[in-house]
């Protein structure tokens, strides 16, 4: 699979042996990841969802499985011929056949952004659709999941627009609650808020009317608040529904307008909106309450325009002229609505994560994929740990033509809340399309991986995942 020219990653089921180092003793669980396994469009984040599961069992070989989510988009892709273009409408490209073929059609669900285990259900997530449920061991597709009717659409318009469920749910280990949202871009755009209590049903808690169709990809959560950053990028719905432009081309950047920070109390009651300088973002790292203040970290980019241009071609992955530089920033909003912000580190970063046990509470370390040289293009080639107190970065760089995915923290001892543990990530050689599963000591990233597990097939261009402890 050559990511420069698209291509297909084949499904795999294999045992893995280290090519370097050894699998750490005590590492027990499964790493689930999701991403674009094929590319019928040249838009970087288009592609049918390929979910992979890497299982670590002490005393046994590491096992990897990958399977495509059996969406209608994937079914259509099987009959597509090379060079014909997309057989269905995608986020970054219209279906072949002209404007009438795309008229009044929403992008086909590709279930390719993330994967989450929610009360024993393994769900492939894509923010413009309901989740797709998978069998956790075989990764067989079981079908769309409405989370016990919480996402069931109502009325003709609801059936048309569906009930989207974001690819970035937030877990609160203190209350054993999972929160999420979905944006419905109808005539009256709304932000739907959902909560799942461990062992209980998913509830739709509230609906917040949005003044415009803001692009909202992620959110953060403290012990008391949900945090949404409504950057000034909005969907031109008429341009998309007319069949003239695909969704991402119909996103408009309004650089002379503010970013609106929306703070929603978890206990209910009025929400607050605070305005500040504009930026574009995909992802938060974490958030917490500091007395009456709300503190959150995110990766900030200059604008959607720069990001969209970088994503328009797979060739931009290693094009030095197409690097949309994002950096880690910290924001603080006080009780009076005053916003303070500063950059935590100068190196470009994406896919920020923290120890999930520290979700909603203060965190010191932020992990991510970094670029030590912006001449690398879009691809982030380094695994990084950022110390937010000292402003230092601990980095291992794989060099040009490599793409490092989101690193996830796995505690050495889940019962002890300390910084001892491992970082697990995928490292892809972009041209060859090969994937290595790499394991780092989370406290000494610069020393290089403690274990490298080559995969006999590519696992695709992955975006997000989850570690599930055995």
Legacy VTK file of the C-alpha trace (Angstrom):
# vtk DataFile Version 3.0
C-alpha trace
ASCII
DATASET POLYDATA
POINTS 470 float
0.000 0.000 0.000
1.734 3.182 -1.218
0.132 6.099 0.621
1.524 8.505 -1.974
-0.815 6.970 -4.548
-3.630 5.649 -2.371
-4.109 1.944 -2.680
-5.538 -0.724 -0.445
-4.421 -2.243 2.815
-5.314 -5.933 2.931
-6.933 -7.516 5.966
-4.508 -9.416 8.179
-4.580 -12.062 10.900
-1.112 -12.964 12.087
1.227 -13.578 14.991
4.013 -11.033 15.393
7.627 -11.396 16.445
9.846 -8.475 17.516
12.470 -7.317 15.054
14.024 -5.246 17.837
13.835 -5.534 21.616
11.293 -7.566 23.534
7.655 -7.170 24.471
7.582 -5.724 28.014
6.613 -8.183 30.729
3.194 -7.483 32.143
1.869 -5.744 29.024
-1.596 -7.294 28.768
-4.488 -6.009 26.725
-5.611 -5.058 23.254
-4.821 -1.931 21.265
-7.705 -1.119 18.919
-7.120 1.422 16.147
-9.102 2.775 13.205
-8.248 4.688 10.054
-8.447 4.859 6.288
-7.524 1.504 4.805
-8.140 2.485 1.194
-8.280 5.743 -0.753
-10.774 6.085 -3.595
-10.291 9.841 -3.241
-6.982 11.700 -3.101
-8.210 13.583 -0.022
-5.987 12.415 2.838
-8.703 11.625 5.379
-11.120 9.942 2.960
-11.062 6.157 3.057
-13.055 3.218 4.344
-12.557 2.305 8.004
-9.986 -0.425 8.652
-10.076 -1.442 12.313
-7.088 -3.294 13.746
-6.649 -5.118 17.050
-3.203 -5.844 18.492
-3.455 -8.228 21.453
-0.685 -8.594 24.042
-0.941 -11.731 26.210
1.944 -12.509 28.599
3.693 -15.720 27.634
2.166 -15.815 24.157
2.908 -14.246 20.773
1.435 -10.846 20.003
-1.482 -11.192 17.590
-2.785 -8.648 15.078
-6.094 -8.675 13.216
-7.527 -6.075 10.865
-10.890 -5.916 9.104
-12.744 -3.331 7.092
-16.005 -2.036 8.550
-18.691 -3.351 6.171
-20.364 -0.016 5.431
-22.219 0.718 2.159
-19.195 2.815 1.175
-16.926 -0.214 1.537
-19.346 -2.384 -0.441
-19.356 0.184 -3.259
-15.568 0.383 -3.210
-15.261 -3.335 -4.001
-16.804 -2.814 -7.435
-14.964 0.434 -8.231
-12.467 0.380 -11.050
-9.070 2.098 -10.871
-9.164 5.604 -12.284
-12.944 5.907 -12.213
-12.994 8.077 -9.099
-15.200 7.638 -6.018
-18.282 5.434 -6.545
-20.010 7.267 -3.659
-19.918 10.798 -2.341
-17.099 11.295 0.201
-16.151 14.074 2.579
-13.350 15.302 0.359
-14.615 14.354 -3.116
-17.864 14.045 -5.004
-18.957 10.765 -6.572
-18.281 10.385 -10.267
-21.229 11.253 -12.479
-21.500 15.013 -12.122
-23.532 17.382 -10.020
-26.855 15.572 -10.351
-25.306 12.370 -8.991
-24.367 14.279 -5.806
-27.479 16.448 -5.516
-29.047 16.274 -2.022
-26.730 13.410 -1.048
-24.788 13.366 2.220
-21.264 11.913 2.306
-21.259 8.137 2.625
-20.475 6.872 6.122
-16.961 5.443 6.232
-16.632 4.624 9.965
-12.929 5.426 9.786
-12.019 7.896 12.554
-11.827 6.116 15.896
-12.846 3.041 17.825
-14.130 2.811 21.386
-15.238 0.119 23.799
-18.485 1.284 25.413
-19.889 -1.121 28.009
-18.573 -4.167 26.170
-19.567 -2.927 22.729
-16.730 -2.225 20.300
-17.791 0.735 18.142
-16.195 2.192 15.015
-16.827 5.947 15.086
-17.185 8.605 12.387
-18.620 11.948 13.437
-21.277 12.284 10.717
-22.991 8.954 11.436
-24.120 6.594 14.168
-21.485 4.134 15.448
-20.915 0.797 13.743
-20.709 -2.138 16.149
-17.992 -4.781 15.742
-17.401 -8.153 17.359
-14.409 -7.441 19.679
-12.436 -10.620 18.884
-13.041 -11.185 15.177
-13.789 -7.515 14.261
-16.782 -8.733 12.257
-19.231 -5.916 11.478
-22.526 -6.335 13.346
-24.215 -3.214 11.939
-25.123 0.317 12.960
-25.652 0.836 16.691
-28.164 3.371 18.034
-26.975 2.926 21.652
-30.264 1.581 22.964
-32.343 4.049 20.917
-30.524 7.136 22.257
-29.400 7.883 18.691
-32.583 6.742 16.968
-33.597 9.475 14.457
-37.122 10.834 14.557
-39.236 12.271 11.749
-38.502 12.525 8.029
-35.725 15.078 8.462
-34.176 13.097 11.300
-34.112 9.987 9.151
-32.406 11.978 6.424
-29.794 13.687 8.578
-29.330 10.853 11.059
-28.068 11.140 14.638
-24.326 11.737 14.482
-22.151 10.565 17.368
-18.673 12.120 17.553
-15.490 10.085 17.201
-14.123 11.620 20.434
-16.085 10.537 23.518
-14.653 11.589 26.900
-14.426 9.228 29.874
-14.535 10.345 33.514
-12.928 7.602 35.654
-14.162 9.279 38.861
-17.850 9.024 37.967
-17.630 6.085 35.511
-19.403 8.154 32.861
-18.754 8.494 29.144
-19.866 11.767 27.528
-20.106 12.612 23.839
-21.814 14.897 21.365
-23.114 15.026 17.827
-23.637 17.949 15.456
-26.838 17.950 13.398
-26.507 20.367 10.473
-30.156 20.823 9.539
-32.126 24.063 9.040
-31.664 24.607 12.798
-28.143 23.315 13.569
-27.838 21.765 17.015
-25.267 20.252 19.329
-26.633 17.061 20.905
-25.138 16.002 24.273
-25.024 12.317 25.308
-24.024 10.509 28.515
-23.481 6.802 29.158
-23.212 5.639 32.757
-21.210 2.455 33.219
-23.630 -0.444 33.123
-26.516 1.817 32.154
-28.143 3.107 28.972
-26.972 6.030 26.881
-29.047 9.174 27.406
-29.532 12.220 25.219
-29.237 14.883 27.912
-29.738 18.148 26.063
-29.800 19.900 22.705
-28.030 23.234 22.251
-28.996 25.441 19.332
-25.969 26.658 17.376
-26.105 30.029 15.605
-24.208 28.549 12.621
-23.076 25.169 11.277
-19.702 25.162 13.040
-17.185 22.410 12.335
-16.795 20.667 15.721
-14.540 17.615 15.719
-13.597 17.158 19.383
-14.377 18.430 22.868
-12.807 18.318 26.334
-14.257 17.640 29.768
-13.493 18.677 33.341
-15.171 17.385 36.480
-17.840 20.082 36.081
-17.882 21.301 32.467
-17.921 20.217 28.832
-15.623 22.422 26.729
-16.276 23.089 23.033
-14.215 25.469 20.901
-16.324 26.758 18.019
-13.675 28.042 15.647
-14.754 30.314 12.782
-15.085 27.535 10.203
-18.634 26.758 9.077
-20.360 24.486 6.582
-21.949 26.092 3.508
-24.879 23.673 3.443
-26.454 24.953 0.192
-23.143 24.558 -1.685
-22.793 20.984 -0.437
-26.404 19.850 -0.884
-26.565 21.329 -4.398
-23.990 18.734 -5.419
-21.537 21.445 -6.414
-18.923 20.978 -3.664
-17.945 18.090 -1.385
-18.210 18.730 2.344
-14.651 19.789 3.087
-14.547 22.178 0.134
-17.809 23.695 1.404
-16.200 24.569 4.752
-15.672 28.345 4.984
-12.968 29.987 7.098
-13.929 33.361 8.609
-10.599 34.608 9.904
-11.958 37.998 10.978
-14.346 36.347 13.461
-13.588 35.022 16.963
-13.393 31.493 18.268
-16.259 30.911 20.699
-15.484 28.820 23.784
-18.689 27.068 24.841
-18.768 25.876 28.465
-21.628 23.493 29.265
-22.239 22.466 32.920
-22.373 18.686 33.298
-24.967 19.086 36.058
-27.278 21.053 33.756
-28.208 24.702 33.751
-27.187 27.666 31.584
-24.109 27.410 29.381
-21.575 30.197 28.824
-19.969 31.464 25.607
-16.636 33.296 25.761
-15.068 34.867 22.667
-11.347 34.963 21.950
-8.867 35.096 19.036
-9.553 32.775 16.068
-7.747 29.508 15.414
-8.440 26.099 13.891
-8.075 22.814 15.768
-8.801 19.148 15.471
-7.926 17.817 18.916
-7.792 18.521 22.633
-5.266 16.870 24.928
-7.120 17.252 28.247
-8.917 19.649 30.568
-9.477 20.224 34.285
-10.952 22.585 36.860
-8.496 24.831 38.737
-10.678 26.397 41.386
-13.229 28.481 39.457
-11.037 28.438 36.318
-11.278 26.018 33.396
-7.915 24.897 31.959
-7.521 22.966 28.711
-4.758 22.010 26.267
-5.186 21.680 22.510
-3.237 21.667 19.253
-3.758 24.991 17.508
-3.411 25.641 13.759
-3.428 29.011 12.032
-6.540 28.419 9.923
-8.790 25.859 8.254
-7.662 27.165 4.851
-4.088 25.989 5.452
-5.255 22.641 6.822
-7.680 21.970 3.953
-5.015 22.679 1.338
-2.634 20.260 3.024
-5.253 17.480 3.019
-6.264 17.770 -0.637
-3.670 15.266 -1.882
-1.957 12.167 -0.532
1.231 13.462 -2.165
1.237 16.231 0.470
2.106 13.723 3.176
5.791 14.299 2.496
5.662 17.559 0.530
7.741 20.215 2.382
5.550 22.977 0.964
2.361 21.575 2.491
2.970 21.430 6.225
0.110 22.903 8.335
2.066 23.561 11.515
0.081 23.003 14.717
1.471 23.513 18.199
0.388 22.686 21.732
-1.348 25.560 23.555
-2.877 25.955 27.006
-6.002 28.029 27.660
-7.419 29.264 30.949
-10.909 30.756 31.292
-11.705 32.401 34.612
-15.093 32.922 36.246
-15.400 36.401 34.715
-14.811 35.081 31.176
-11.228 36.335 30.838
-9.149 34.114 28.568
-5.404 33.589 29.044
-3.405 31.469 26.606
0.171 30.539 25.832
2.100 28.109 23.653
3.492 25.180 25.633
6.119 24.123 23.078
7.381 25.286 19.702
7.651 21.897 17.965
4.773 20.935 15.639
2.461 18.347 17.186
-0.718 16.396 16.483
-2.694 13.475 17.945
-2.284 14.763 21.556
-3.159 12.312 24.360
-2.763 12.019 28.128
-2.907 9.169 30.632
-6.663 8.388 30.445
-6.757 7.832 34.214
-6.068 11.574 34.565
-9.002 12.565 32.400
-10.863 15.580 33.916
-7.991 16.162 36.408
-4.627 18.018 36.153
-2.045 16.398 33.885
1.625 17.113 33.390
2.607 14.984 30.389
1.058 15.247 26.934
1.985 12.600 24.366
1.726 13.032 20.628
3.237 12.732 17.172
5.724 15.488 16.432
7.640 16.916 13.480
11.209 17.952 14.213
11.602 19.316 10.682
8.693 21.011 8.908
10.324 20.068 5.608
8.824 16.626 6.287
5.444 17.767 5.001
2.169 16.774 6.662
3.630 13.572 8.092
4.589 13.654 11.776
7.629 11.425 12.046
8.417 11.468 15.782
6.948 10.074 18.994
6.972 12.767 21.674
6.311 13.371 25.358
5.754 17.015 26.288
6.353 18.106 29.886
3.870 20.965 30.316
5.489 22.176 33.557
9.078 22.399 32.307
8.274 23.145 28.673
10.519 20.281 27.556
10.027 17.582 24.934
11.324 13.994 24.975
11.405 12.816 21.339
12.328 9.890 19.113
12.273 10.744 15.395
11.952 8.078 12.693
12.984 10.546 9.987
11.643 11.531 6.556
9.021 9.418 4.776
7.707 8.058 8.071
4.338 8.720 9.651
3.851 8.202 13.377
0.308 7.764 14.614
-1.328 8.744 17.886
0.668 7.318 20.837
-1.444 5.878 23.669
-0.287 5.613 27.270
-0.543 2.217 28.977
0.218 2.178 32.740
2.770 -0.296 34.006
0.551 -0.894 37.049
-3.081 0.197 36.438
-3.718 0.327 40.199
-1.027 2.993 40.777
-1.528 6.546 39.503
2.026 7.357 38.442
3.869 8.118 35.203
5.412 4.672 34.826
4.182 2.943 31.694
4.496 2.513 27.972
3.552 4.422 24.865
2.230 2.290 21.992
1.949 3.694 18.475
1.981 2.746 14.801
4.940 3.854 12.714
4.286 3.745 8.956
6.822 3.944 6.155
4.849 6.147 3.787
6.240 5.023 0.415
6.511 1.316 1.224
3.207 1.388 3.113
4.522 -0.928 5.829
3.505 -0.684 9.483
5.497 -1.290 12.661
3.877 -1.460 16.089
6.290 0.311 18.429
6.435 0.308 22.224
8.307 2.992 24.197
9.092 3.516 27.846
6.906 6.558 28.489
9.561 8.171 30.709
12.443 7.845 28.229
11.091 8.260 24.692
14.386 9.584 23.331
16.048 6.239 24.087
14.008 4.724 21.265
11.501 1.880 21.268
11.889 -0.991 23.698
10.125 -3.195 21.163
9.336 -3.073 17.428
6.793 -5.468 15.907
6.684 -5.466 12.080
3.282 -6.288 10.565
3.220 -8.410 7.375
0.600 -6.071 5.845
-0.125 -2.357 6.154
-2.652 -1.389 8.821
-3.676 1.687 6.841
-3.424 5.372 7.641
-4.775 5.261 11.203
-6.249 8.159 13.151
-7.382 7.183 16.656
-7.762 4.201 18.953
-8.154 2.858 22.469
-6.225 0.555 24.780
-8.389 -2.031 26.563
-6.661 -3.585 29.562
-6.974 -7.368 30.045
LINES 1 471
470 0 1 2 3 4 5 6 7 8 9 10 11 12 13 14 15 16 17 18 19 20 21 22 23 24 25 26 27 28 29 30 31 32 33 34 35 36 37 38 39 40 41 42 43 44 45 46 47 48 49 50 51 52 53 54 55 56 57 58 59 60 61 62 63 64 65 66 67 68 69 70 71 72 73 74 75 76 77 78 79 80 81 82 83 84 85 86 87 88 89 90 91 92 93 94 95 96 97 98 99 100 101 102 103 104 105 106 107 108 109 110 111 112 113 114 115 116 117 118 119 120 121 122 123 124 125 126 127 128 129 130 131 132 133 134 135 136 137 138 139 140 141 142 143 144 145 146 147 148 149 150 151 152 153 154 155 156 157 158 159 160 161 162 163 164 165 166 167 168 169 170 171 172 173 174 175 176 177 178 179 180 181 182 183 184 185 186 187 188 189 190 191 192 193 194 195 196 197 198 199 200 201 202 203 204 205 206 207 208 209 210 211 212 213 214 215 216 217 218 219 220 221 222 223 224 225 226 227 228 229 230 231 232 233 234 235 236 237 238 239 240 241 242 243 244 245 246 247 248 249 250 251 252 253 254 255 256 257 258 259 260 261 262 263 264 265 266 267 268 269 270 271 272 273 274 275 276 277 278 279 280 281 282 283 284 285 286 287 288 289 290 291 292 293 294 295 296 297 298 299 300 301 302 303 304 305 306 307 308 309 310 311 312 313 314 315 316 317 318 319 320 321 322 323 324 325 326 327 328 329 330 331 332 333 334 335 336 337 338 339 340 341 342 343 344 345 346 347 348 349 350 351 352 353 354 355 356 357 358 359 360 361 362 363 364 365 366 367 368 369 370 371 372 373 374 375 376 377 378 379 380 381 382 383 384 385 386 387 388 389 390 391 392 393 394 395 396 397 398 399 400 401 402 403 404 405 406 407 408 409 410 411 412 413 414 415 416 417 418 419 420 421 422 423 424 425 426 427 428 429 430 431 432 433 434 435 436 437 438 439 440 441 442 443 444 445 446 447 448 449 450 451 452 453 454 455 456 457 458 459 460 461 462 463 464 465 466 467 468 469
